[in-house]
Amino acid sequence: MKAYLTIDDGPSEKFTALIDFLAARKVPAVFYNRGDNMEARPDAVLYGIRKGYIMANHSYSHPHFSTLTYEQGCEEIRRTDHILDDLYAQAGVKRPGKYFRYPYLDRGMGVALVEPGSMSAENQPVYDEILSAGLGHKPEIPGIGLIDKKRKWQQFLKTTGYKILPTPGITFPWYVETEMAEAIDSLCTFSTSDWALLERHKGKHGFNTIEDLKKKIDDDKWLKDKTSAHLIVAHDQAEIHEVTCALVDHLMGKGFVFQEF
């Protein structure tokens, strides 16, 4: 089964260890990194670039974009963009593309991934399930002000050279028939929920152990669909390094083959 691996929040203190872990298994990945973390650990980012991994933009300080003004959000993106340009220049490597993912998948509309009314009656229940069970969010309807900001940021990303992350082979109707597939920012079709084992989250979302998260993978009906590729999100945080690695191994053990971007 085909899958694409994306990893958010780095670079942590375990970043180079995670790079080595993936490289040893020949697993490609895109790392959506925080600007402040890249400033703190530039050598780790350079290591990842030189190992052939794509470094991408996850904002500077990891805010909820729905709480920001339009210009504040633009500055979060711009500031991190400049850091990435500088690091690729230092590495002597041409930046392969400009890709962005919002922190918390808050695209400016809170926990809503798509605009209200844009889902078909058939796809709406699936979308609600993905938000609640898959991402730990309670579906909400955003106001027109938030929708307007989301639209403006999409245009800002386009005009500053950001592109849709290439993930051919995803065929889920609730993804390809909605704005999820057309978004300039990167979304996902499955979250490992490795973040749920951070001490501040443990037990709050029904997950207490790595085995709980492996069971989530085993039970997910969309991951069982062999006709579609999957866009998977995990996290680079030192506290859950072993969790993230164990879940990547578990996915590979179930037959997932991670694709190049």
N, C-alpha and C positions, 0 to 999 in steps of 0.2 A: 504494500500500500504506500502511496506517495504522500509525503508530508513536507512542510516547510517549517523550519524552526526559527523563531524569533525570541530574543532574550532582552528583557527590559531592566532598567535601573542602574546598570553598571557605570563605571567600573568599580567593583568592590575590592576589598583586600584579597579576595579569592579569584579575581578576574583572570589572572594568568594561569592559575590552576584549572579554571573552567575552560580556557582556550586549549590548554594541553589535553584535557580530558576529551574534548570534542575532536581535536586534531588526531588523537590516537585512534579514534573510531571513524575517522574520515567523515565527520558530520558537519556540513556547512551550516552557517547561521548568520543572521543579521542581528547585531547588537544595538538596541535603542538605548543610548547612553545619556545620562544627565550631564549637563554642562558643568555644574559645580563639581561633580565627581571626576570628570575628565581633567579639570583644572588641578584637582588634588592628586591625581594619579596619571599624569600624561605618559609616563613610561609604559604603563600597562596598556594604554590605548595603542601606542606605537608598536608594542609587541603583537597585539592582535592584528593590526593592519599588516604588519610584515609577515604574519602567518597566513594572510589571505582572507581574513574575515572582514565583512562589511560593517563599518561603524556608522550609525545613523543617529538622528536627532530625537531626543525624548524630553525636550525643553531644558531650561537651565536649572530651575529649582524644584521641579516636580509639583506644580500647583494644580488645583482644580481649575481648569480654564473657565468654567461657568461662573467663577467668582471674580474673574479678571475683567478689566476693560479691554476693548479691542486692541488698543495700543500696547497695553501691558502684555497681552498674549503675543503680539507681533515681536516685542522685544525679547521675550523668552525664547522664541524660535530663532530670531536673528543672532542673539548672543551666542547660542550654542552652535549655530551654523558657522560663525567665524572661528570658533574653537576647533571645529572639525576641519575646516579649510586649513588652518595653521598646522594641525597635527598631521594631516595627509601630506602637506608640503614638507614638514620635518622628516617624515618617513620616506620621502622621495617616491611616493606612489600616487598615481592619478586617482582622484576620488571617483569611485565607480558609479555613483548616483546619489541623489539627495532624497532621503526617505525620512518620514516623520511619523511618530505615534504619540498620541496624547497620553499624559499620565492618567491613570485610573480609567482609561478609555473615555474620559470626559471630553467630548468633542466641542464643548461649549454649551451643551444642552443637558448638563448634569449626567444622569445615568441613562439617558435616551441615546441610542446609537443611530436611530433614523428619525426623520421628522414624522410627527403624528399624522395618521391617515395615509402614509405612503406604503404601508404593508397591505397585501391582499388578505382577505378573511382567512384564507388557507394558511398563509405564512405567519400571521400574527401570533397564534398560540405557540408556535415554535420559537419565535423571537422572544416572547415573554419567558419561555422556559430557559432559553440560553442566558438571558439576563439574570434570572433568579437562581437557577440551579448551577449554571455553568460559570457565571461571573460573580455571584454573590450579591447582585443588585436587585432592588425592588423596582420594577418598571414604573416610570413616571412620565407624565406628559409635560414637556417644556413649554414655556410661554413664548410669545412671538419675539420678544427681545432676545432671548437665548438662541432661537432659531436664526434670527438675523445675524447674530455674531458668528454662529457656526458657518453660515454661508459666506460671510466676509472673510473668515479665516481660510476657508477652502480656496477662495480667489487669491488671497495673499500667498498661500503655499504655491499655487500655480505660477503666479507672477515672479516668485523668487526661485523658480527652477525645480521645485519638488515634483516628484513623479509618483505614480501608483506603483507599489512594490509588485514586481512581476511574479505571479504565482499561478501559472497556467494549470488547468486540470481541476480547479474547484468548480463543482457543478451543482451544489445544493441550491434549490430554488430560492430559499429564504436568504441566500447570499447573492446569487447572480442576478436575481430579479428585483433587487432593491439597491438603494444607494450605497450599501456596504461594499459592493464590487466596484463602484465608481468613485469612491472616496479617495482623495489624494492622501489622506492619512491612513496608516495601516491599521486594520482591525484584526479579527481573528475568527476562526471557526471553533477553536477549543482552547481553553486555558487549563494548564496543569493544576492550577490553584496551589502551587508550591508556597506562595505567599501566606496561605492559611496556616502554615506551621511556624510562622514567626511568632515569638512569644506573645506579642501584643494581640495576635489574632487567634491563637490556638484555642480550639474548642468553640469558637463563636460562630463557625459556619458548618459545623458537623464533622470537622476533620481534626483528629488528634494525633495521628501517626502517619508514617509513610505508607503503611498498608492501607489506610483509609483512602489515600490519594491514588494508590494503584487500583483499588476497587472502583474508584470513580472512572478511571481510564477503562477498566474492564467492562463497566456497565453502560458506558456512554453509547447510545444507539447510533449517533452520527459517526463516531469513530469506527463503528462496525461496518459502515457503508464503504465497500471497496471500489465503488464506481467513481468516487470523488477524491480529489486530493484534499489535504487538510492544512490549515494555517494555524500553527500551534504557538502559544505564548508561554514562556517561562520567565524566571527572574534571576538576576545575578545579585544576590545579597549574601554576605559572608555567613550570616546566621543559618541560612538554609542551603548552603552549598551542597552538602551531602544529599539533601532532599532532591534538589534539582537534578543532580547527576543520576541519582537512583531512578527518577522518573523518565529521564531520557533513555537509560538502559532498559527500563520496562517497556517503553514504547518500541524500541528496537527489537526487543524479545518477542513482541507481538506481531512483528513483521513490517513495521513501518520503516521505510527507506527515505531518509532525509535528502531533499533535492537541492541542487545548486540554484541560486537566484540569477 
